[in-house]
Amino acid sequence: MKICQKSPILVGEWFKIKLDFFNEEASKIQDCELNSILLDSQDPLIGDTTCISYDPGLTEESIKSPSDENVEAFSIVKSIGKLEPSKSLSLCVYIKASTTGIRNLGIRVKYKLGEEFTLCSGPIRILDCRMEPRFPVQPSSAQEGGDSSLKNSVLYQKGSARDCFCLTVRREDLSNQLDAQDITIGKYFMEWRREEESDSLTYSFSNLTDKIQEYALSIEASESFLISGNKAATFKIIPHDSRVFSYVLQPLKAGPKVPLPKLNLRSLRLAQGHD
């Protein structure tokens, strides 16, 4: 994203900020959304005297003084849609202030890239499949004592597998006094594990400012994964440098949408004041 602007900014007039977007991803981005946020809008001297809009000729979105600390609730959103690789798109956001002073405007772009992660990312190996009959009527299995055809097979992403169990009911297990009887088949059990036992998770933090930044990081406990790595740390990043934290995740649950462990990141620089 590139921001183009021209001075001066006049009180009571719309100031135009041109935004140029470039898709540098390898594939098409979808559901692209532009979010313009008036920072420090909790201050009535800023929130009550400033307006932002994408089209001042049609609509005017006023940023009012908020009653809480949720700054992003007082923003304007514009849907961009899709953008092909190596393509660009230009949009404009307008800001107007009725008093002099500094106005800080945050621009955030959100988009989806590729398919959503809804399935297992790696193959699984089926360890065992079995049917256990239950009373009152107990069918017998023709496969009793034998292995399932799915045992030790590998199931890849979006793959499917089938197994057949042949069950028979003995006449002596049925009641002669009932014309219709319910037969309880039992339960089906399957044991499996991933071919790749663990997954890696990496967070990269970059300091794009000219001052040393200090943060406190923590990873919340998860019922879905065993986590190996530094779960709590306080670290500093010098200007224009990066810091990487890596974790190894051992899955404990299976399913289409298993949530990842939640990362909490808190800036310590604001709490300590200026150096």
QUIGIJO-V998455 format. One record per residue. N is the residue number from 1. D_FIRST is the distance of its C-alpha to the first C-alpha in Angstrom with 2 decimals. Layout:
# QUIGIJO-V998455
n->N d_first->D_FIRST
n->N d_first->D_FIRST
This chain:
# QUIGIJO-V998455
n->1 d_first->0.00
n->2 d_first->3.81
n->3 d_first->6.74
n->4 d_first->9.99
n->5 d_first->13.29
n->6 d_first->16.96
n->7 d_first->19.88
n->8 d_first->22.35
n->9 d_first->21.98
n->10 d_first->25.32
n->11 d_first->27.10
n->12 d_first->27.62
n->13 d_first->25.20
n->14 d_first->21.84
n->15 d_first->18.97
n->16 d_first->16.11
n->17 d_first->12.44
n->18 d_first->10.31
n->19 d_first->6.81
n->20 d_first->5.59
n->21 d_first->4.57
n->22 d_first->6.18
n->23 d_first->8.83
n->24 d_first->9.98
n->25 d_first->12.61
n->26 d_first->16.21
n->27 d_first->16.94
n->28 d_first->15.99
n->29 d_first->14.06
n->30 d_first->16.06
n->31 d_first->16.42
n->32 d_first->12.76
n->33 d_first->12.85
n->34 d_first->11.03
n->35 d_first->12.97
n->36 d_first->13.40
n->37 d_first->15.93
n->38 d_first->18.27
n->39 d_first->19.11
n->40 d_first->22.76
n->41 d_first->23.88
n->42 d_first->27.05
n->43 d_first->28.36
n->44 d_first->30.22
n->45 d_first->29.71
n->46 d_first->25.96
n->47 d_first->25.96
n->48 d_first->28.82
n->49 d_first->27.69
n->50 d_first->24.03
n->51 d_first->22.59
n->52 d_first->19.14
n->53 d_first->18.72
n->54 d_first->16.72
n->55 d_first->19.86
n->56 d_first->22.30
n->57 d_first->24.81
n->58 d_first->25.49
n->59 d_first->24.75
n->60 d_first->24.21
n->61 d_first->22.96
n->62 d_first->24.70
n->63 d_first->23.84
n->64 d_first->27.31
n->65 d_first->28.62
n->66 d_first->28.45
n->67 d_first->31.59
n->68 d_first->30.03
n->69 d_first->27.28
n->70 d_first->24.93
n->71 d_first->22.18
n->72 d_first->19.92
n->73 d_first->22.84
n->74 d_first->22.23
n->75 d_first->18.85
n->76 d_first->17.90
n->77 d_first->16.38
n->78 d_first->15.32
n->79 d_first->15.62
n->80 d_first->13.39
n->81 d_first->15.67
n->82 d_first->15.30
n->83 d_first->13.03
n->84 d_first->14.88
n->85 d_first->14.10
n->86 d_first->12.72
n->87 d_first->12.04
n->88 d_first->9.42
n->89 d_first->9.57
n->90 d_first->9.54
n->91 d_first->10.68
n->92 d_first->12.34
n->93 d_first->13.50
n->94 d_first->16.77
n->95 d_first->18.55
n->96 d_first->22.27
n->97 d_first->24.64
n->98 d_first->28.43
n->99 d_first->29.01
n->100 d_first->27.81
n->101 d_first->25.92
n->102 d_first->22.61
n->103 d_first->20.15
n->104 d_first->17.37
n->105 d_first->14.68
n->106 d_first->12.68
n->107 d_first->9.60
n->108 d_first->9.73
n->109 d_first->8.77
n->110 d_first->11.84
n->111 d_first->13.05
n->112 d_first->16.09
n->113 d_first->16.48
n->114 d_first->19.99
n->115 d_first->23.17
n->116 d_first->23.89
n->117 d_first->26.04
n->118 d_first->29.34
n->119 d_first->31.84
n->120 d_first->33.11
n->121 d_first->30.97
n->122 d_first->34.10
n->123 d_first->37.69
n->124 d_first->40.50
n->125 d_first->44.18
n->126 d_first->46.78
n->127 d_first->49.55
n->128 d_first->52.07
n->129 d_first->52.76
n->130 d_first->55.94
n->131 d_first->57.67
n->132 d_first->59.91
n->133 d_first->62.50
n->134 d_first->63.44
n->135 d_first->66.71
n->136 d_first->68.72
n->137 d_first->68.86
n->138 d_first->67.72
n->139 d_first->66.82
n->140 d_first->67.31
n->141 d_first->64.75
n->142 d_first->65.73
n->143 d_first->63.06
n->144 d_first->64.53
n->145 d_first->64.44
n->146 d_first->62.11
n->147 d_first->58.45
n->148 d_first->55.79
n->149 d_first->54.43
n->150 d_first->50.92
n->151 d_first->51.83
n->152 d_first->49.87
n->153 d_first->47.71
n->154 d_first->43.94
n->155 d_first->41.63
n->156 d_first->38.13
n->157 d_first->35.05
n->158 d_first->35.85
n->159 d_first->39.38
n->160 d_first->42.60
n->161 d_first->46.16
n->162 d_first->49.52
n->163 d_first->52.83
n->164 d_first->56.22
n->165 d_first->58.83
n->166 d_first->62.37
n->167 d_first->64.24
n->168 d_first->67.91
n->169 d_first->69.94
n->170 d_first->73.54
n->171 d_first->76.20
n->172 d_first->77.72
n->173 d_first->74.47
n->174 d_first->74.66
n->175 d_first->76.87
n->176 d_first->79.70
n->177 d_first->79.79
n->178 d_first->76.35
n->179 d_first->75.48
n->180 d_first->71.72
n->181 d_first->70.09
n->182 d_first->66.57
n->183 d_first->65.60
n->184 d_first->63.13
n->185 d_first->61.29
n->186 d_first->59.53
n->187 d_first->56.11
n->188 d_first->53.80
n->189 d_first->52.27
n->190 d_first->49.58
n->191 d_first->48.49
n->192 d_first->45.44
n->193 d_first->43.09
n->194 d_first->39.89
n->195 d_first->40.34
n->196 d_first->37.78
n->197 d_first->39.05
n->198 d_first->35.94
n->199 d_first->32.16
n->200 d_first->29.77
n->201 d_first->26.95
n->202 d_first->24.59
n->203 d_first->22.31
n->204 d_first->20.14
n->205 d_first->19.25
n->206 d_first->17.31
n->207 d_first->17.89
n->208 d_first->15.03
n->209 d_first->17.33
n->210 d_first->20.29
n->211 d_first->22.89
n->212 d_first->24.65
n->213 d_first->23.68
n->214 d_first->26.37
n->215 d_first->26.17
n->216 d_first->28.76
n->217 d_first->28.16
n->218 d_first->30.44
n->219 d_first->30.79
n->220 d_first->32.91
n->221 d_first->35.90
n->222 d_first->35.56
n->223 d_first->38.33
n->224 d_first->36.52
n->225 d_first->36.01
n->226 d_first->37.83
n->227 d_first->35.37
n->228 d_first->35.99
n->229 d_first->34.04
n->230 d_first->33.49
n->231 d_first->33.37
n->232 d_first->33.15
n->233 d_first->31.88
n->234 d_first->30.97
n->235 d_first->28.81
n->236 d_first->27.04
n->237 d_first->23.99
n->238 d_first->24.07
n->239 d_first->21.09
n->240 d_first->18.50
n->241 d_first->20.57
n->242 d_first->20.59
n->243 d_first->23.33
n->244 d_first->24.17
n->245 d_first->26.61
n->246 d_first->28.26
n->247 d_first->30.62
n->248 d_first->33.10
n->249 d_first->33.66
n->250 d_first->37.01
n->251 d_first->36.93
n->252 d_first->39.78
n->253 d_first->39.06
n->254 d_first->38.45
n->255 d_first->36.70
n->256 d_first->33.82
n->257 d_first->31.55
n->258 d_first->32.47
n->259 d_first->30.22
n->260 d_first->28.94
n->261 d_first->30.10
n->262 d_first->28.23
n->263 d_first->26.41
n->264 d_first->26.79
n->265 d_first->24.86
n->266 d_first->25.93
n->267 d_first->25.02
n->268 d_first->28.25
n->269 d_first->27.07
n->270 d_first->27.07
n->271 d_first->30.51
n->272 d_first->31.97
n->273 d_first->30.80
n->274 d_first->29.69
n->275 d_first->31.10
